[in-house]
Amino acid sequence: MPTLTNKGKKLNSKVIRITLLLIMWFLPFNAFVSAQSYQNNLKGDLWVHDPVMIKQDSTYYIFHTGHGISIKTSNDRITWRKSGNVFSKVKLPSWHKNDIPEQDGHLWAPDIHYRNGKYHLYYSVSAWMNFNSSIGYTANTTLDTNSADYKWIDEGKIIDFRNGGQGVNVIDPNVFVDNDGRVWLFYGSYKAGLRLVELNPATGKLLKDPPDITVITTSLGEGVFVIKANGYYYIFASRGKCCAGLESTYQIVMGRSENIKGPYLNKEGKSWVDNNYTLFLAGDYDEPGRGHNGFFTENDTTFIVYHAYTRTAEGKPLLNIRPVYLDENLWPTLDITNKILNEK
């Protein structure tokens, strides 16, 4: 039976009937025709940049770029509301300013996963066109702000421009927990590309320092995210121009490998190391730029979570959440008209 996994959690594809019911819940009817006719049906406060999603109990959480890392919550995955920040302006860790004195608490591109009784949150400490970047780490035993145990514990800097690879912009972390319990950190941007290092499962920090660094790309992509299914590690990243409203050309590209360290290949068998890729999701007139995705699994569905610069919102980046399928060649797709894998 085919499985799709995200951070060690399995998602089993069910029969087409069940899949269609799930889609009816989350997408308008005209999304059935193809991925091209998709319309965003989310509501509430949807302004996000670089979102990632997780769930605790009956509440969904979105963490995204913002002062102190912004948080949004929802009880139905449709209507979203602002729900504070990880770090308040008066409680920002002092080390944030050591390498970038102008750092004002605007933290980028968080990534979160649950492991060993804690929520582990990794994030970027950077500033626009300042590449003395680093990745920080904080942890909490709960995401419920009403709990007496709610407290983010700063674990400090994990890796930076000094030990993260020559010329690499050390931002946009994605932590992948493999089935064997090993923990990996993907990071990087278009400036010198993407890298991979191993973390210590007990500490959440580097397994060794300086780390053994695997080159994933030499210039392609940012906002990397990896999921696993059917013996493949699927890699996603964003390319093109971001952060320019309706002038943005952001798009999501993909590849896959049978090894966590790669090489990751596109559909033509060409390597990501040489900056080859397969297009997964491009912009259109209504949403010229779509990118910086995360993935979330629940029950029998995997969702891609990303921001889209949206014409009806005057180019502001809005939250999008869409179900993902595998086609007959075991490549991820958003198009329901392609073959959906189901139980044999």
MOMO-V37747 format. One record per run of one state. SS is the DSSP state (helix for helix, strand for strand, loop for the rest). FROM is the first residue (numbers start at 1). LEN is the number of residues. If there is no record, write none. Layout:
<<SS	FROM	LEN> <SS	FROM	LEN>>
This chain:
<<loop	1	2> <strand	3	4> <loop	7	2> <strand	9	4> <loop	13	3> <helix	16	11> <loop	27	2> <helix	29	4> <loop	33	2> <helix	35	3> <loop	38	5> <strand	43	2> <loop	45	2> <strand	47	1> <loop	48	4> <strand	52	5> <loop	57	2> <strand	59	6> <loop	65	1> <strand	66	2> <loop	68	2> <strand	70	5> <loop	75	4> <strand	79	7> <loop	86	10> <helix	96	4> <loop	100	6> <strand	106	10> <loop	116	2> <strand	118	10> <loop	128	2> <strand	130	11> <loop	141	12> <strand	153	8> <loop	161	13> <strand	174	4> <loop	178	5> <strand	183	7> <loop	190	3> <strand	193	7> <loop	200	6> <strand	206	1> <loop	207	7> <strand	214	2> <loop	216	6> <strand	222	8> <loop	230	2> <strand	232	8> <loop	240	5> <helix	245	3> <loop	248	3> <strand	251	7> <loop	258	7> <strand	265	1> <loop	266	5> <strand	271	1> <helix	272	3> <loop	275	3> <strand	278	4> <loop	282	7> <strand	289	10> <loop	299	2> <strand	301	10> <helix	311	3> <loop	314	2> <strand	316	11> <loop	327	5> <strand	332	2> <loop	334	11>>
